[in-house]
Amino acid sequence: MEEARNFATKHLKEYVNQNNDQNLCARVNHALELPLHWRMPWLEARRVLTKVNALITTIDDVYDVYGTLYELELFTDAVERWDANATEKLPYYMQTCFLSLHNAINEMAFETLKEKGFNNIRSLEEKWYYNGYTPSFQEYIENAWVSISAPAILVHAYFAVTNRITKESCDFLDQEYPNIIRWSSMILRLMDDLGTSTDELERGDVPKSIQCYMNDTSCVSEEDARDRVHKVSHKDELERGDVPKSIQCYMNDTGVSEEDAREYIRSLIRATWKKFNKERTVTSPFSETYIEVAMNLARMAQCMYQYGDGHGSAESETKDRVLALLIHPIPLPKNIDG
């Protein structure tokens, strides 16, 4: 295998030096940067990102549903310190979550160091809920595009799909999230809010429009608030903790109807796509491959939440799409020859 690689590399380099086809030469030079994949890099990237997404989904439920404010502050402190000993006062299930996170991230960091020679080791919403605070739309959105966890996914994706990791790119990621991450995350957050608000309320997830309206008026009953927001919410929602989403925050800020708020969110998504497309034309320390990954995350959000909660709802269009893609055979016309 090594002899074959050396032979091919030698003759391809000679070909590039003698050929005037710039497009073909660029493709050959790109192939020579990584002439042999010892394993499928995109398969490895999918494995890493699947693990990250599973951890995010689990820990998100810990923050939204199961943990008390005190426990969540301890958990957050343990993560920030990256210290397993700091979890001693936490319940067993939270210790398990932390150790799963700790081991998974350390494993990914080790793989990055081993394969690419780079060492990449280095919560506001629950306070809003427990303090009974209803954020303004601007407060919400500035926090929510990060809390949707897309930045975490895309940072991990950088180390999984980038062949040449540069210090410039890593410094950029460490200092602040670049616009390609910001716009991708913003689209995911807004699409998630559009798709999940109704489903979450029906499941009894969160105090959204009713809480916003009762918070504003201070005197209306819960029943009156239900009528005011067209029965957007349900009583069971008060049993689980989360903050109002973008639709409800905008309704609370402006007093518009839910449909008008939804249309405003759609207009923000369209505007963000324009910013995202413009960002592709500016000079960037990131490879085209990585930028395309960020674009694909936003495209995935459009697809997953197009018909509602495609992530959290068991019966949704997403289920049919996954079955069609991975399980169900593609029907062929009976009159196709041989």
Secondary structure by P-SEA (a helix, b strand, c coil): caaaaaaaaaaaaaaaaaccaaaaaaaaaaaaacccccccaaaaaaaaaaaaaaaaaaaaaaacccccaaaaaaaaaaaaaccccccccccaaaaaaaaaaaaaaaaaaaaaaaccccccccccaaaaaaacccccaaaaaaaaaaacaaaaaaaaaaaaccccccaaaaaaaaacccaaaaaaaaaaaaaaaaccaaaaaaacccccaaaaaaaaaccccaaaaaaaaccccccccccccccccaaaaaaaaccccaaaaaaaaaaaaaaaaaaaaaaaaccccccaaaaaaaaaaaaaaaaaacccccccccccaaaaaaaaaccccccccccccc
